[in-house]
Amino acid sequence: MLRKRPVGVTVISAFFFLIGIYDLLGGFASIAPPSQVVTVLYGSTGVWFGLLDLIIGFGLLKAKRWAWTTALITAPISIITNALAIAGEWGIGVSGDAFFAVPYALFAVIIILYLPKENVKDYFGKVSIREELF
């Protein structure tokens, strides 16, 4: 049986692709010579997170259960790291890019609120514990 993909999953996947491309480009630009060691480490982190975002986006489009789980695991981490980036702009957290931190954090909140909805869980083949027991 072919399941119809919820529109929100398509939108979230598109955002994962955009963020992944942005992180990849930023990461590769940071690694380009002449770079300092710290810049290379920061850039390589961006490359890895960019790849992860692209993989999650593809997995969500293909209704992969691991992508649903990974998106829900990484969303709270994203909220925390982006909150620290915003706080860094005020001098009380880590240094970061607050311009993108707010939209990234909002995107993570949307993931947390949307992916656990019943129709979305059904699309990914997730079954609630209650359904398994009864």
N, CA, C and O atoms as CSV, one atom per row, in Angstrom:
chain,resi,resn,atom,element,x,y,z
A,1,MET,N,N,0.836,-1.182,0.000
A,1,MET,CA,C,0.000,0.000,0.000
A,1,MET,C,C,0.883,1.249,0.000
A,1,MET,O,O,1.790,1.379,0.822
A,2,LEU,N,N,0.614,2.136,-0.905
A,2,LEU,CA,C,1.377,3.365,-1.031
A,2,LEU,C,C,0.786,4.417,-0.112
A,2,LEU,O,O,-0.404,4.725,-0.188
A,3,ARG,N,N,1.629,4.970,0.762
A,3,ARG,CA,C,1.175,5.994,1.696
A,3,ARG,C,C,1.424,7.367,1.093
A,3,ARG,O,O,2.438,7.605,0.438
A,4,LYS,N,N,0.478,8.259,1.330
A,4,LYS,CA,C,0.623,9.628,0.854
A,4,LYS,C,C,1.467,10.419,1.851
A,4,LYS,O,O,1.189,10.426,3.050
A,5,ARG,N,N,2.498,11.081,1.340
A,5,ARG,CA,C,3.382,11.860,2.191
A,5,ARG,C,C,2.672,13.120,2.665
A,5,ARG,O,O,2.124,13.862,1.850
A,6,PRO,N,N,2.673,13.376,3.985
A,6,PRO,CA,C,2.109,14.631,4.490
A,6,PRO,C,C,2.912,15.827,3.961
A,6,PRO,O,O,4.134,15.753,3.826
A,7,VAL,N,N,2.219,16.913,3.668
A,7,VAL,CA,C,2.869,18.100,3.107
A,7,VAL,C,C,3.947,18.627,4.053
A,7,VAL,O,O,5.005,19.068,3.606
A,8,GLY,N,N,3.680,18.582,5.347
A,8,GLY,CA,C,4.651,19.071,6.321
A,8,GLY,C,C,5.967,18.315,6.273
A,8,GLY,O,O,7.022,18.901,6.514
A,9,VAL,N,N,5.925,17.036,5.969
A,9,VAL,CA,C,7.152,16.240,5.844
A,9,VAL,C,C,7.962,16.740,4.649
A,9,VAL,O,O,9.188,16.825,4.724
A,10,THR,N,N,7.293,17.066,3.559
A,10,THR,CA,C,7.978,17.607,2.384
A,10,THR,C,C,8.638,18.942,2.712
A,10,THR,O,O,9.778,19.190,2.319
A,11,VAL,N,N,7.922,19.796,3.429
A,11,VAL,CA,C,8.458,21.108,3.805
A,11,VAL,C,C,9.660,20.951,4.737
A,11,VAL,O,O,10.683,21.608,4.546
A,12,ILE,N,N,9.538,20.091,5.734
A,12,ILE,CA,C,10.640,19.865,6.667
A,12,ILE,C,C,11.849,19.286,5.928
A,12,ILE,O,O,12.985,19.676,6.196
A,13,SER,N,N,11.610,18.361,5.004
A,13,SER,CA,C,12.708,17.795,4.205
A,13,SER,C,C,13.407,18.881,3.395
A,13,SER,O,O,14.635,18.906,3.312
A,14,ALA,N,N,12.627,19.774,2.800
A,14,ALA,CA,C,13.208,20.869,2.016
A,14,ALA,C,C,14.094,21.750,2.892
A,14,ALA,O,O,15.172,22.169,2.471
A,15,PHE,N,N,13.638,22.026,4.106
A,15,PHE,CA,C,14.452,22.828,5.019
A,15,PHE,C,C,15.732,22.088,5.399
A,15,PHE,O,O,16.794,22.702,5.496
A,16,PHE,N,N,15.641,20.769,5.617
A,16,PHE,CA,C,16.851,19.997,5.901
A,16,PHE,C,C,17.824,20.094,4.735
A,16,PHE,O,O,19.028,20.227,4.953
A,17,PHE,N,N,17.325,20.031,3.497
A,17,PHE,CA,C,18.195,20.155,2.331
A,17,PHE,C,C,18.848,21.542,2.278
A,17,PHE,O,O,20.049,21.652,2.032
A,18,LEU,N,N,18.066,22.592,2.506
A,18,LEU,CA,C,18.615,23.952,2.468
A,18,LEU,C,C,19.670,24.157,3.552
A,18,LEU,O,O,20.739,24.711,3.291
A,19,ILE,N,N,19.364,23.710,4.763
A,19,ILE,CA,C,20.318,23.860,5.861
A,19,ILE,C,C,21.567,23.029,5.574
A,19,ILE,O,O,22.684,23.472,5.837
A,20,GLY,N,N,21.379,21.831,5.039
A,20,GLY,CA,C,22.523,20.986,4.714
A,20,GLY,C,C,23.443,21.623,3.680
A,20,GLY,O,O,24.665,21.596,3.827
A,21,ILE,N,N,22.854,22.196,2.638
A,21,ILE,CA,C,23.658,22.861,1.604
A,21,ILE,C,C,24.381,24.074,2.193
A,21,ILE,O,O,25.559,24.294,1.911
A,22,TYR,N,N,23.676,24.857,3.009
A,22,TYR,CA,C,24.289,26.020,3.652
A,22,TYR,C,C,25.458,25.595,4.541
A,22,TYR,O,O,26.528,26.202,4.495
A,23,ASP,N,N,25.256,24.551,5.351
A,23,ASP,CA,C,26.321,24.076,6.237
A,23,ASP,C,C,27.507,23.534,5.430
A,23,ASP,O,O,28.662,23.779,5.778
A,24,LEU,N,N,27.219,22.802,4.360
A,24,LEU,CA,C,28.311,22.292,3.516
A,24,LEU,C,C,29.124,23.428,2.896
A,24,LEU,O,O,30.354,23.413,2.941
A,25,LEU,N,N,28.443,24.400,2.326
A,25,LEU,CA,C,29.142,25.517,1.694
A,25,LEU,C,C,29.950,26.305,2.718
A,25,LEU,O,O,31.104,26.657,2.475
A,26,GLY,N,N,29.329,26.580,3.870
A,26,GLY,CA,C,30.036,27.300,4.925
A,26,GLY,C,C,31.212,26.510,5.461
A,26,GLY,O,O,32.272,27.068,5.741
A,27,GLY,N,N,31.021,25.213,5.602
A,27,GLY,CA,C,32.105,24.371,6.090
A,27,GLY,C,C,33.270,24.316,5.136
A,27,GLY,O,O,34.422,24.458,5.547
A,28,PHE,N,N,32.982,24.111,3.855
A,28,PHE,CA,C,34.059,24.065,2.869
A,28,PHE,C,C,34.751,25.419,2.730
A,28,PHE,O,O,35.965,25.475,2.529
A,29,ALA,N,N,33.992,26.508,2.836
A,29,ALA,CA,C,34.596,27.836,2.756
A,29,ALA,C,C,35.532,28.079,3.934
A,29,ALA,O,O,36.563,28.734,3.784
A,30,SER,N,N,35.176,27.552,5.113
A,30,SER,CA,C,36.021,27.723,6.295
A,30,SER,C,C,37.310,26.919,6.200
A,30,SER,O,O,38.339,27.306,6.753
A,31,ILE,N,N,37.243,25.806,5.499
A,31,ILE,CA,C,38.411,24.934,5.383
A,31,ILE,C,C,39.400,25.456,4.342
A,31,ILE,O,O,40.589,25.139,4.394
A,32,ALA,N,N,38.909,26.253,3.401
A,32,ALA,CA,C,39.752,26.728,2.295
A,32,ALA,C,C,40.963,27.490,2.829
A,32,ALA,O,O,40.849,28.234,3.802
A,33,PRO,N,N,42.120,27.307,2.197
A,33,PRO,CA,C,43.334,27.993,2.658
A,33,PRO,C,C,43.236,29.498,2.427
A,33,PRO,O,O,42.504,29.909,1.527
A,34,PRO,N,N,43.915,30.320,3.169
A,34,PRO,CA,C,44.684,29.977,4.363
A,34,PRO,C,C,43.763,29.930,5.581
A,34,PRO,O,O,43.048,30.892,5.860
A,35,SER,N,N,43.781,28.840,6.285
A,35,SER,CA,C,42.916,28.660,7.448
A,35,SER,C,C,43.746,28.317,8.674
A,35,SER,O,O,44.814,27.713,8.582
A,36,GLN,N,N,43.224,28.716,9.815
A,36,GLN,CA,C,43.847,28.348,11.079
A,36,GLN,C,C,43.241,27.033,11.536
A,36,GLN,O,O,42.205,26.610,11.023
A,37,VAL,N,N,43.881,26.391,12.492
A,37,VAL,CA,C,43.429,25.082,12.970
A,37,VAL,C,C,41.998,25.154,13.501
A,37,VAL,O,O,41.182,24.281,13.202
A,38,VAL,N,N,41.692,26.178,14.277
A,38,VAL,CA,C,40.352,26.300,14.846
A,38,VAL,C,C,39.321,26.471,13.739
A,38,VAL,O,O,38.234,25.899,13.807
A,39,THR,N,N,39.652,27.245,12.734
A,39,THR,CA,C,38.739,27.464,11.614
A,39,THR,C,C,38.510,26.174,10.840
A,39,THR,O,O,37.390,25.903,10.406
A,40,VAL,N,N,39.551,25.382,10.664
A,40,VAL,CA,C,39.422,24.104,9.961
A,40,VAL,C,C,38.532,23.157,10.764
A,40,VAL,O,O,37.683,22.473,10.192
A,41,LEU,N,N,38.718,23.112,12.087
A,41,LEU,CA,C,37.867,22.264,12.929
A,41,LEU,C,C,36.410,22.709,12.851
A,41,LEU,O,O,35.508,21.879,12.740
A,42,TYR,N,N,36.186,24.011,12.910
A,42,TYR,CA,C,34.821,24.543,12.805
A,42,TYR,C,C,34.237,24.211,11.430
A,42,TYR,O,O,33.080,23.805,11.323
A,43,GLY,N,N,35.026,24.381,10.402
A,43,GLY,CA,C,34.551,24.110,9.039
A,43,GLY,C,C,34.246,22.647,8.816
A,43,GLY,O,O,33.244,22.312,8.184
A,44,SER,N,N,35.095,21.769,9.325
A,44,SER,CA,C,34.840,20.340,9.143
A,44,SER,C,C,33.591,19.908,9.905
A,44,SER,O,O,32.878,19.007,9.462
A,45,THR,N,N,33.320,20.537,11.042
A,45,THR,CA,C,32.072,20.265,11.770
A,45,THR,C,C,30.881,20.670,10.917
A,45,THR,O,O,29.881,19.955,10.860
A,46,GLY,N,N,30.986,21.814,10.256
A,46,GLY,CA,C,29.911,22.261,9.369
A,46,GLY,C,C,29.679,21.299,8.224
A,46,GLY,O,O,28.537,21.058,7.831
A,47,VAL,N,N,30.757,20.747,7.686
A,47,VAL,CA,C,30.633,19.779,6.595
A,47,VAL,C,C,29.897,18.535,7.084
A,47,VAL,O,O,28.985,18.050,6.415
A,48,TRP,N,N,30.290,18.019,8.248
A,48,TRP,CA,C,29.646,16.809,8.774
A,48,TRP,C,C,28.176,17.046,9.086
A,48,TRP,O,O,27.335,16.203,8.775
A,49,PHE,N,N,27.855,18.192,9.702
A,49,PHE,CA,C,26.449,18.476,9.987
A,49,PHE,C,C,25.659,18.712,8.708
A,49,PHE,O,O,24.483,18.358,8.625
A,50,GLY,N,N,26.303,19.310,7.713
A,50,GLY,CA,C,25.646,19.483,6.419
A,50,GLY,C,C,25.294,18.160,5.780
A,50,GLY,O,O,24.193,17.984,5.257
A,51,LEU,N,N,26.236,17.224,5.823
A,51,LEU,CA,C,25.968,15.886,5.286
A,51,LEU,C,C,24.850,15.202,6.067
A,51,LEU,O,O,23.974,14.571,5.476
A,52,LEU,N,N,24.879,15.327,7.389
A,52,LEU,CA,C,23.835,14.732,8.220
A,52,LEU,C,C,22.466,15.316,7.868
A,52,LEU,O,O,21.485,14.580,7.759
A,53,ASP,N,N,22.401,16.632,7.692
A,53,ASP,CA,C,21.122,17.266,7.333
A,53,ASP,C,C,20.612,16.778,5.984
A,53,ASP,O,O,19.417,16.528,5.830
A,54,LEU,N,N,21.499,16.639,5.011
A,54,LEU,CA,C,21.084,16.139,3.698
A,54,LEU,C,C,20.578,14.700,3.784
A,54,LEU,O,O,19.587,14.346,3.145
A,55,ILE,N,N,21.259,13.879,4.573
A,55,ILE,CA,C,20.843,12.486,4.730
A,55,ILE,C,C,19.485,12.400,5.426
A,55,ILE,O,O,18.625,11.617,5.024
A,56,ILE,N,N,19.296,13.207,6.470
A,56,ILE,CA,C,17.999,13.215,7.175
A,56,ILE,C,C,16.899,13.684,6.229
A,56,ILE,O,O,15.823,13.087,6.188
A,57,GLY,N,N,17.155,14.742,5.473
A,57,GLY,CA,C,16.154,15.245,4.526
A,57,GLY,C,C,15.750,14.197,3.516
A,57,GLY,O,O,14.565,14.038,3.223
A,58,PHE,N,N,16.727,13.475,2.977
A,58,PHE,CA,C,16.436,12.412,2.022
A,58,PHE,C,C,15.648,11.293,2.697
A,58,PHE,O,O,14.686,10.775,2.129
A,59,GLY,N,N,16.055,10.922,3.905
A,59,GLY,CA,C,15.357,9.860,4.634
A,59,GLY,C,C,13.919,10.218,4.956
A,59,GLY,O,O,13.039,9.359,4.903
A,60,LEU,N,N,13.671,11.472,5.286
A,60,LEU,CA,C,12.295,11.898,5.558
A,60,LEU,C,C,11.437,11.804,4.305
A,60,LEU,O,O,10.282,11.382,4.367
A,61,LEU,N,N,11.998,12.197,3.178
A,61,LEU,CA,C,11.239,12.098,1.918
A,61,LEU,C,C,10.900,10.650,1.577
A,61,LEU,O,O,9.845,10.376,1.005
A,62,LYS,N,N,11.784,9.732,1.925
A,62,LYS,CA,C,11.591,8.322,1.605
A,62,LYS,C,C,10.908,7.545,2.732
A,62,LYS,O,O,10.859,6.315,2.696
A,63,ALA,N,N,10.382,8.255,3.730
A,63,ALA,CA,C,9.639,7.655,4.851
A,63,ALA,C,C,10.472,6.646,5.635
A,63,ALA,O,O,9.963,5.606,6.054
A,64,LYS,N,N,11.744,6.953,5.830
A,64,LYS,CA,C,12.620,6.074,6.592
A,64,LYS,C,C,12.412,6.327,8.089
A,64,LYS,O,O,12.442,7.469,8.546
A,65,ARG,N,N,12.203,5.257,8.834
A,65,ARG,CA,C,11.966,5.382,10.276
A,65,ARG,C,C,13.158,5.986,10.993
A,65,ARG,O,O,12.983,6.755,11.938
A,66,TRP,N,N,14.369,5.652,10.562
A,66,TRP,CA,C,15.564,6.182,11.210
A,66,TRP,C,C,15.651,7.697,11.035
A,66,TRP,O,O,16.171,8.388,11.910
A,67,ALA,N,N,15.149,8.221,9.918
A,67,ALA,CA,C,15.192,9.665,9.677
A,67,ALA,C,C,14.240,10.382,10.631
A,67,ALA,O,O,14.567,11.445,11.157
A,68,TRP,N,N,13.059,9.798,10.854
A,68,TRP,CA,C,12.097,10.368,11.797
A,68,TRP,C,C,12.725,10.436,13.188
A,68,TRP,O,O,12.656,11.465,13.861
A,69,THR,N,N,13.333,9.339,13.606
A,69,THR,CA,C,13.949,9.268,14.929
A,69,THR,C,C,15.125,10.237,15.034
A,69,THR,O,O,15.253,10.957,16.025
A,70,THR,N,N,15.975,10.256,14.021
A,70,THR,CA,C,17.147,11.130,14.049
A,70,THR,C,C,16.746,12.595,14.065
A,70,THR,O,O,17.363,13.396,14.767
A,71,ALA,N,N,15.728,12.954,13.308
A,71,ALA,CA,C,15.267,14.346,13.302
A,71,ALA,C,C,14.774,14.746,14.689
A,71,ALA,O,O,15.041,15.858,15.146
A,72,LEU,N,N,14.059,13.851,15.359
A,72,LEU,CA,C,13.556,14.171,16.695
A,72,LEU,C,C,14.664,14.185,17.746
A,72,LEU,O,O,14.544,14.872,18.760
A,73,ILE,N,N,15.729,13.442,17.518
A,73,ILE,CA,C,16.865,13.460,18.457
A,73,ILE,C,C,17.703,14.723,18.264
A,73,ILE,O,O,18.143,15.334,19.238
A,74,THR,N,N,17.920,15.111,17.016
A,74,THR,CA,C,18.781,16.272,16.762
A,74,THR,C,C,18.092,17.615,17.007
A,74,THR,O,O,18.770,18.622,17.208
A,75,ALA,N,N,16.759,17.647,16.993
A,75,ALA,CA,C,16.039,18.913,17.172
A,75,ALA,C,C,16.321,19.567,18.532
A,75,ALA,O,O,16.643,20.755,18.562
A,76,PRO,N,N,16.214,18.849,19.654
A,76,PRO,CA,C,16.527,19.504,20.936
A,76,PRO,C,C,17.992,19.949,21.032
A,76,PRO,O,O,18.296,20.972,21.646
A,77,ILE,N,N,18.889,19.177,20.423
A,77,ILE,CA,C,20.299,19.565,20.411
A,77,ILE,C,C,20.459,20.871,19.646
A,77,ILE,O,O,21.220,21.748,20.055
A,78,SER,N,N,19.743,20.997,18.538
A,78,SER,CA,C,19.777,22.223,17.742
A,78,SER,C,C,19.254,23.418,18.538
A,78,SER,O,O,19.814,24.511,18.466
A,79,ILE,N,N,18.188,23.205,19.288
A,79,ILE,CA,C,17.646,24.300,20.106
A,79,ILE,C,C,18.686,24.772,21.115
A,79,ILE,O,O,18.879,25.974,21.296
A,80,ILE,N,N,19.348,23.838,21.765
A,80,ILE,CA,C,20.353,24.192,22.776
A,80,ILE,C,C,21.538,24.918,22.145
A,80,ILE,O,O,21.959,25.962,22.644
A,81,THR,N,N,22.078,24.379,21.058
A,81,THR,CA,C,23.247,25.011,20.449
A,81,THR,C,C,22.910,26.387,19.875
A,81,THR,O,O,23.733,27.301,19.932
A,82,ASN,N,N,21.715,26.537,19.326
A,82,ASN,CA,C,21.333,27.833,18.786
A,82,ASN,C,C,21.033,28.832,19.896
A,82,ASN,O,O,21.291,30.025,19.737
A,83,ALA,N,N,20.496,28.366,21.011
A,83,ALA,CA,C,20.299,29.256,22.167
A,83,ALA,C,C,21.652,29.746,22.681
A,83,ALA,O,O,21.786,30.909,23.062
A,84,LEU,N,N,22.652,28.869,22.693
A,84,LEU,CA,C,24.000,29.281,23.109
A,84,LEU,C,C,24.608,30.279,22.127
A,84,LEU,O,O,25.322,31.198,22.530
A,85,ALA,N,N,24.323,30.096,20.845
A,85,ALA,CA,C,24.818,31.046,19.841
A,85,ALA,C,C,24.175,32.417,20.028
A,85,ALA,O,O,24.842,33.444,19.907
A,86,ILE,N,N,22.883,32.427,20.323
A,86,ILE,CA,C,22.197,33.699,20.574
A,86,ILE,C,C,22.748,34.347,21.836
A,86,ILE,O,O,22.995,35.553,21.862
A,87,ALA,N,N,22.941,33.548,22.883
A,87,ALA,CA,C,23.492,34.066,24.133
A,87,ALA,C,C,24.916,34.581,23.930
A,87,ALA,O,O,25.338,35.527,24.596
A,88,GLY,N,N,25.649,33.963,23.017
A,88,GLY,CA,C,27.003,34.416,22.714
A,88,GLY,C,C,27.029,35.830,22.170
A,88,GLY,O,O,27.984,36.572,22.399
A,89,GLU,N,N,26.001,36.197,21.461
A,89,GLU,CA,C,25.894,37.558,20.947
A,89,GLU,C,C,25.718,38.569,22.081
A,89,GLU,O,O,26.058,39.744,21.940
A,90,TRP,N,N,25.184,38.093,23.200
A,90,TRP,CA,C,25.000,38.946,24.382
A,90,TRP,C,C,26.160,38.826,25.350
A,90,TRP,O,O,26.160,39.447,26.413
A,91,GLY,N,N,27.164,38.013,24.974
A,91,GLY,CA,C,28.344,37.869,25.797
A,91,GLY,C,C,28.213,36.872,26.934
A,91,GLY,O,O,29.060,36.847,27.826
A,92,ILE,N,N,27.158,36.039,26.925
A,92,ILE,CA,C,26.976,35.100,28.037
A,92,ILE,C,C,27.014,33.639,27.589
A,92,ILE,O,O,26.792,32.744,28.404
A,93,GLY,N,N,27.284,33.387,26.340
A,93,GLY,CA,C,27.329,32.006,25.842
A,93,GLY,C,C,28.484,31.847,24.885
A,93,GLY,O,O,29.431,32.633,24.902
A,94,VAL,N,N,28.405,30.839,24.059
A,94,VAL,CA,C,29.452,30.622,23.070
A,94,VAL,C,C,29.271,31.589,21.912
A,94,VAL,O,O,28.164,32.066,21.661
A,95,SER,N,N,30.332,31.870,21.223
A,95,SER,CA,C,30.243,32.741,20.065
A,95,SER,C,C,29.536,31.994,18.941
A,95,SER,O,O,29.813,30.822,18.690
A,96,GLY,N,N,28.638,32.672,18.280
A,96,GLY,CA,C,27.917,32.020,17.197
A,96,GLY,C,C,27.247,33.019,16.292
A,96,GLY,O,O,27.323,34.228,16.513
A,97,ASP,N,N,26.597,32.514,15.279
A,97,ASP,CA,C,25.916,33.344,14.299
A,97,ASP,C,C,24.448,33.458,14.683
A,97,ASP,O,O,23.646,32.598,14.318
A,98,ALA,N,N,24.088,34.503,15.411
A,98,ALA,CA,C,22.722,34.668,15.897
A,98,ALA,C,C,21.740,34.935,14.759
A,98,ALA,O,O,20.541,34.706,14.916
A,99,PHE,N,N,22.224,35.408,13.631
A,99,PHE,CA,C,21.326,35.693,12.510
A,99,PHE,C,C,20.597,34.436,12.061
A,99,PHE,O,O,19.403,34.487,11.763
A,100,PHE,N,N,21.297,33.314,12.010
A,100,PHE,CA,C,20.679,32.060,11.618
A,100,PHE,C,C,20.209,31.229,12.810
A,100,PHE,O,O,19.440,30.283,12.638
A,101,ALA,N,N,20.654,31.566,13.992
A,101,ALA,CA,C,20.307,30.774,15.177
A,101,ALA,C,C,18.815,30.794,15.468
A,101,ALA,O,O,18.248,29.763,15.831
A,102,VAL,N,N,18.181,31.924,15.320
A,102,VAL,CA,C,16.745,32.026,15.621
A,102,VAL,C,C,15.919,31.177,14.654
A,102,VAL,O,O,15.094,30.385,15.111
A,103,PRO,N,N,16.106,31.308,13.330
A,103,PRO,CA,C,15.324,30.450,12.432
A,103,PRO,C,C,15.627,28.962,12.608
A,103,PRO,O,O,14.724,28.131,12.511
A,104,TYR,N,N,16.899,28.618,12.867
A,104,TYR,CA,C,17.252,27.214,13.090
A,104,TYR,C,C,16.534,26.679,14.319
A,104,TYR,O,O,16.014,25.564,14.297
A,105,ALA,N,N,16.502,27.467,15.395
A,105,ALA,CA,C,15.828,27.034,16.627
A,105,ALA,C,C,14.322,26.891,16.389
A,105,ALA,O,O,13.710,25.940,16.876
A,106,LEU,N,N,13.728,27.815,15.655
A,106,LEU,CA,C,12.295,27.711,15.340
A,106,LEU,C,C,12.010,26.481,14.492
A,106,LEU,O,O,10.995,25.811,14.688
A,107,PHE,N,N,12.887,26.185,13.566
A,107,PHE,CA,C,12.752,24.986,12.735
A,107,PHE,C,C,12.774,23.737,13.614
A,107,PHE,O,O,11.986,22.815,13.404
A,108,ALA,N,N,13.667,23.703,14.591
A,108,ALA,CA,C,13.752,22.562,15.497
A,108,ALA,C,C,12.476,22.417,16.331
A,108,ALA,O,O,12.024,21.300,16.584
A,109,VAL,N,N,11.903,23.531,16.753
A,109,VAL,CA,C,10.644,23.485,17.504
A,109,VAL,C,C,9.531,22.922,16.625
A,109,VAL,O,O,8.719,22.120,17.087
A,110,ILE,N,N,9.490,23.330,15.385
A,110,ILE,CA,C,8.481,22.813,14.448
A,110,ILE,C,C,8.630,21.302,14.290
A,110,ILE,O,O,7.635,20.577,14.259
A,111,ILE,N,N,9.858,20.834,14.192
A,111,ILE,CA,C,10.102,19.386,14.080
A,111,ILE,C,C,9.537,18.662,15.296
A,111,ILE,O,O,8.841,17.655,15.165
A,112,ILE,N,N,9.842,19.187,16.480
A,112,ILE,CA,C,9.385,18.553,17.724
A,112,ILE,C,C,7.864,18.538,17.819
A,112,ILE,O,O,7.284,17.583,18.336
A,113,LEU,N,N,7.222,19.575,17.331
A,113,LEU,CA,C,5.757,19.645,17.403
A,113,LEU,C,C,5.062,18.861,16.293
A,113,LEU,O,O,3.969,18.335,16.502
A,114,TYR,N,N,5.683,18.778,15.114
A,114,TYR,CA,C,4.998,18.187,13.959
A,114,TYR,C,C,5.219,16.684,13.795
A,114,TYR,O,O,4.267,15.940,13.562
A,115,LEU,N,N,6.463,16.236,13.915
A,115,LEU,CA,C,6.744,14.833,13.610
A,115,LEU,C,C,6.001,13.835,14.501
A,115,LEU,O,O,5.667,12.754,14.015
A,116,PRO,N,N,5.721,14.130,15.773
A,116,PRO,CA,C,4.984,13.146,16.585
A,116,PRO,C,C,3.477,13.069,16.309
A,116,PRO,O,O,2.792,12.254,16.927
A,117,LYS,N,N,2.948,13.884,15.409
A,117,LYS,CA,C,1.515,13.815,15.095
A,117,LYS,C,C,1.177,12.429,14.537
A,117,LYS,O,O,1.994,11.801,13.862
A,118,GLU,N,N,-0.038,11.968,14.830
A,118,GLU,CA,C,-0.437,10.597,14.464
A,118,GLU,C,C,-0.323,10.311,12.967
A,118,GLU,O,O,0.197,9.264,12.583
A,119,ASN,N,N,-0.803,11.228,12.110
A,119,ASN,CA,C,-0.740,10.960,10.668
A,119,ASN,C,C,0.702,10.917,10.160
A,119,ASN,O,O,1.008,10.197,9.208
A,120,VAL,N,N,1.577,11.681,10.790
A,120,VAL,CA,C,2.979,11.677,10.394
A,120,VAL,C,C,3.646,10.393,10.875
A,120,VAL,O,O,4.413,9.774,10.137
A,121,LYS,N,N,3.357,9.993,12.105
A,121,LYS,CA,C,3.897,8.732,12.618
A,121,LYS,C,C,3.427,7.563,11.762
A,121,LYS,O,O,4.199,6.645,11.485
A,122,ASP,N,N,2.163,7.593,11.341
A,122,ASP,CA,C,1.645,6.538,10.463
A,122,ASP,C,C,2.421,6.479,9.154
A,122,ASP,O,O,2.723,5.394,8.657
A,123,TYR,N,N,2.747,7.649,8.593
A,123,TYR,CA,C,3.501,7.699,7.344
A,123,TYR,C,C,4.865,7.016,7.493
A,123,TYR,O,O,5.344,6.358,6.569
A,124,PHE,N,N,5.473,7.179,8.653
A,124,PHE,CA,C,6.787,6.582,8.896
A,124,PHE,C,C,6.699,5.165,9.453
A,124,PHE,O,O,7.722,4.538,9.730
A,125,GLY,N,N,5.479,4.664,9.616
A,125,GLY,CA,C,5.315,3.304,10.110
A,125,GLY,C,C,5.592,3.168,11.592
A,125,GLY,O,O,5.886,2.075,12.077
A,126,LYS,N,N,5.499,4.276,12.314
A,126,LYS,CA,C,5.712,4.249,13.758
A,126,LYS,C,C,4.406,3.845,14.425
A,126,LYS,O,O,3.339,4.351,14.079
A,127,VAL,N,N,4.497,2.945,15.367
A,127,VAL,CA,C,3.327,2.459,16.076
A,127,VAL,C,C,3.487,2.853,17.528
A,127,VAL,O,O,4.563,2.693,18.104
A,128,SER,N,N,2.421,3.369,18.125
A,128,SER,CA,C,2.493,3.743,19.521
A,128,SER,C,C,2.534,2.491,20.389
A,128,SER,O,O,2.086,1.421,19.977
A,129,ILE,N,N,3.067,2.636,21.570
A,129,ILE,CA,C,3.164,1.510,22.499
A,129,ILE,C,C,1.774,0.964,22.814
A,129,ILE,O,O,1.602,-0.249,22.933
A,130,ARG,N,N,0.800,1.828,22.949
A,130,ARG,CA,C,-0.564,1.409,23.227
A,130,ARG,C,C,-1.088,0.480,22.135
A,130,ARG,O,O,-1.739,-0.522,22.433
A,131,GLU,N,N,-0.807,0.809,20.870
A,131,GLU,CA,C,-1.263,-0.028,19.768
A,131,GLU,C,C,-0.557,-1.380,19.761
A,131,GLU,O,O,-1.158,-2.388,19.389
A,132,GLU,N,N,0.703,-1.411,20.166
A,132,GLU,CA,C,1.435,-2.668,20.190
A,132,GLU,C,C,0.922,-3.583,21.289
A,132,GLU,O,O,0.900,-4.803,21.126
A,133,LEU,N,N,0.511,-3.001,22.403
A,133,LEU,CA,C,0.070,-3.801,23.548
A,133,LEU,C,C,-1.357,-4.335,23.385
A,133,LEU,O,O,-1.684,-5.403,23.902
A,134,PHE,N,N,-2.193,-3.600,22.675
A,134,PHE,CA,C,-3.603,-3.980,22.604
A,134,PHE,C,C,-3.984,-4.409,21.235
A,134,PHE,O,O,-5.139,-4.763,20.998
